[in-house]
Amino acid sequence: MRLATILSSAAHWSRAVLAVGAVSLLSACDYNFWRMDGHQSTIKVEGPVAKSQLDVFYVTCWVTLVIFILVGAVLAYASIKFKARTPEEEKAIPPEQGHGNPLIEIGLIGASVLALVVIAIPTLKGIWYTYDVPEDRKADTYEVTATGYQWWFKFDYPSEQIAGAGALTTANELVIPAGRPVRVNLRTIDVIHSFWIPKLAGKVDMIPNRANHLWFQADQPGYYWGQCAEFCGDSHAVMRFRVIALGPKDFNDWLTQQTSPARDVAPPRVATKDAPKVQFASLRTFKQNETGHTAKYDTSPLDAWKAQQFPEKGENAALIAQGKALFKEKACLSCHEVRGHGYAGISGPTLTHFGSRSTLAGALLENNTEQLHRWIHNPESVKPGNKMAKGYIDNNIKLTNEDEVALVAYLQSLK
Ligand code: CUA
């Protein structure tokens, strides 16, 4: 009987081990799962601020692990050693209860205080360190302002002034110099958002009528995933951004490009009477739930971003000119700016160099022809509750497929 029980429990265990093994094997296919190195990993960090936050996490983990082992061992010892082994022992009256042992109690209080002190010292040091750029690095600091909107991020560069246009402004992609401290002023135009780049720093809230800030540094050039980390309405979960850290030369080239007006593609000299040839034929067959990303941003994101900086080959100049006119005709200009083309809306993201960005719609979709078309065609299906969808309704904007194709071509030409 006893042997049968042991065998049956052994069978249960082997099944459990097999199940765990199978799950592990399946997960093992996801290499990044085991390396804990997804796009938003806080374990594989790439800058000093996130490193400091990770160190505090590990200290807390080790201290709690030691407590777990000690308490677990004492519990296991007591359970086994004082177990009732005979029917007499099972019926026995428990011995008279003591009133505690002063030595053990003082010892436990002392140990608890010690554990808290061990956690508190690095935590306080970490809070100090992450609060602001260290004194000796202040001179090297690059400053930007990030403003949260429902549901996208605006980035201003106060040190890059453009004659007649104020500070350089971009949206959804924060390009920074690698290896230098970056101080970010955090603002919001509407509700509370939170600024978080898991591999680099965060999270700090963007609160109405309150000037918050954080700092971080990307040690190496790279492409990083950012996310709003405070519930802020319908599309909070898809309020994303990217951080692109560049070496000194690349960063200067980027600033030169961004501070220039939008690229202007000259229309063909001989105006064709015929409608411009459609460059692609996706004709509204977008899948509703697809992620909107191709593999290139998973495999070599920074290279993919760099490739995005150059005009595409085989542009259709007539189509682009048509899109440029539609941008005004369909009232896109009332919300969006295209500096140099006479469009100066401010309530939506600036589009001056839209074509050079790797993402669109609050960094939710990859900036490619199909996803851009999908976004323009039905913004509500992509990012529920967004203002562009409302703008279409309020202004009674109706776009034909040909309009959408022309607008896509125009926007992609804005490098
Ligand atoms: Cu913005 Cu959540």
Boltz pocket constraint, residues with backbone or C-beta under 6 A from the ligand:
constraints:
  - pocket:
      binder: B
      contacts: [[A, 148], [A, 149], [A, 151], [A, 192], [A, 193], [A, 194], [A, 228], [A, 229], [A, 230], [A, 231], [A, 232], [A, 233], [A, 235], [A, 236], [A, 237], [A, 239]]
      max_distance: 6.0
